[in-house]
Structures are given as structure tokens and as C-alpha cells.
Amino acid sequence: MVATEPRTEHNLDGYGAPPIEWSRVRETIEEGVTQGPGAGGPNRHTYWLATTLPDGSPHVRPVGVFYTDGRFYFTAGPGTRKAKNFEHNPHVVLSVATEPFDLAIHGTARRVTDEDGLEQVAKVASAQGWPAEPRDGGIWAEYSAPSAGPPPWYVYEVTPEKVFAFGTAEPYGAERFEF
């Protein structure tokens, strides 16, 4: 069972803003972050995935993210640098700017290989406009990111361990949630 409610919350704001309520952050995540052009943010919302290279230096790339049942999912081509990084260090940060919050989601990337899990992610992806299907231990579709390489694309799951929310609208604030 994934913890969908934080164990602890800590107000990080140094200017007297009230705590950010987890329910507001959860609603924003559950509403979905539109990634299509012209859909928000600076022309759209983009999730950014931070991993660690084998030499310890950072590696950051934009990724398409699907959220369901308290977990975040993304794909990576087997030969991509980010997929190789998980072999050395599975700890990741997903970040995204939304209207009410900038979010940084800390967790561990775990490859999804079971058929039920791949089917669930394919259904969510298809419902959000990427017609994907599970096959050969990954996801297949007519297209993906130009740098993803050919299918299959591996599916990775990130269960949040910490979420940082930084208010970008009234009443602003900053909060850390631990799961």
C-alpha cells in the first residue's frame, strides 16, 4: 500500500506564510499536469527528472509523467543515459512548475515489469493522449520522445518519499511532506 498521506509536514517558509495543506498539493497532482503545447507553464508544463551519473554528477532531462494511485510513472528507452543511471543509483527527483506550486518529488525509480502494472500505465497513458500498449516488458506506441530510441520503452515507477511544495500563488509558502 502506498502512503498517500504524509507522515510528517514541515513549514519551510521564513516569511510568515501559513503552511501549505497537503490536500491542495494532492489535488493539483491528481488533476494532472498537462504537458501538451500551449497547455500551461511557459507554453506547457514539463516534468524534469534528475538522476545521478556514475561519477556522481547530476543528470537532468524532461520526461512525460503519468500519475495514478499515489505513484508517478515515466518511460525511458533501455539505451538512454537515464535508464543506465538507475543501475548505479535509483534515487531520483521529479520536478514540475504548476500554477499554485513548484513541486520537487523525491523517490526511488523502480522498473515496472509485471503485466498488470504495464497494462495499468498503458491505460493511463492512452487516456491522456499517448496511445500505448504493453508488450515485451515495456510500452509500445507509434511515437515517443525523439531521444527515446525505438520501442519497447521501459516503464519506471516513483513512489514519493518526500515532496517539496513552493507556493507560486497566494498565499505562497513552502512546505516539506515526508511519506
N, C-alpha and C positions, 0 to 999 in steps of 0.2 A: 504494500500500500504506500503510495506516495504521499508525503506530508504536504497538504495544500494550504495549511495554516502555519504561520511561523511559530517556532518555539520561543524566540526572543525578538524584540524590536528595540532599536536604539535610535533616538533622535540625534542626528548629527548636525543640526542647524545651529550656527553660532550667533544668529541674529534675532532669536526670539520667535521664529515661526513655529506654529503648532506642529505636532507630529503628523506625518503623513499616514493615513489609515491604510492598512493592507487591503481592505475591501476595495478601495479606489484603484490601487495598483492592479489587483487581481482582475477587476472589471476591464481595465484598459487592455490587459494581456488577453483576456478571454474574448473581448470584442474583435480581436485580430488586428494585426498591423498590416495595412495594405501596402503591398510592395510594387504595385503597378505604376508606370509613369503618370505623373500628374495627380497622384493619389495622396499627397501629403508631404511632410518634411520638406527638404529642398528639392521639390518636384516629385518626391516619393519618400517612403520610409525604407530604410535599409538596415538589416541586422548586420553587425560586424562580428566576426569570430576571431578571437585572439587565442593562439596556441603558442607553444614553445618549440623552437628549433632544437635539434640535438646539441648544439653548442650553448644552449641556454638563452639565446637571443629571442626576441619576440617575433611573431609572425601573425599578421592581421589580414583578413580577406573578407569581402562581402559574401553573405550567404542568404539563400532563401530559407526561411524558417517556418515550420508548421507547429502550432501549439495545440495539444489535446491532453486531457486528463492529468494536468499538472506537470507535463513534460514538454520540452522543446525538441523538435526534430529537424535535421538538415541532412543533405546528401553531400557526398564527396566521391569523386572518381578515385578508384583504387590507386592510381599512379600519381595523384596530386600530393603536393607537399603537405597539406593539412592532414590528409589521411595517414601519411607516413609519420607525421609528428605525434599522433596518438600512440604509436608503438613505443615511443620514448617517454611521453608524459601525457596522460589523458585529461589533465586539468585544463579547463577552458573558461573563457569569459565570452558571453554573448552580450552585445550592447546594441541599443536602439534608441533613437530620439523620437518621442511621441509628443502630442500636444501638451498633455499635463505633466509628463515626466520624461527625463532621460533615465534609462534603465541600464544597469550592469548586472547580468545574471551569471553568477559563478557556479560551476559544477564540474562534473566529470563526464566526458564523452564515452559512451558505450555503444559499440556497433550492434545494431538490431539484425539478427539473423533468423529468428523464428518466423514461420509463415504467417501466423496470426498478427504479429507485430508489423510485418511488412505490409500486410493487407490493410491494416488499420491506417498506417501512414499513407498508403496509396489512395485510400478513400478520402482522407482529409485533403491531400494534395489535389486530387481531382475536383473535390468540392470547391477548392479555392482557385480553380482555373488551370491547373497543370495536370493534364490527363496522363496519369502514371499508373503503372501496373506492377505488381510484384513478380519477379522472375529471377531465377539463377542467383538467389542470395542477395538480391538488391532490388532496385527500382528501375524500370524501363519506361521511356517515353520517346516521342518523336524528337524532342529537343531538350536541352538543358543549357546551363551557362556555357559560353564559348570555350572557357578554360577547363571544363569538367572532363573532357575526353569522351569516348564512346561509352554507351551503357554496357553492363549494368553500373549504376551508381550505388555505392554503399549508403545505408541509412544509419545515422548516429542519433542517439537519444541523450539529452542532457536533463538530468533531474536537478532542479535548483538546490544548492546548498546555502547560498547567500544571494540576496537580491538587494541592490542599492537603488534607491529612487531619489532623484534630484528634481525638485519641482521646477517646471518651466512656465507655470501659470499660477495665479493667485490661489492659495496663499503661499506658494513656493515651498520652501523647506527642503530637508534632506533626511533620509531615513535608511537604516540598515535592518534587514529582516534575515534571520537565520532559521534554517529548517532542520 
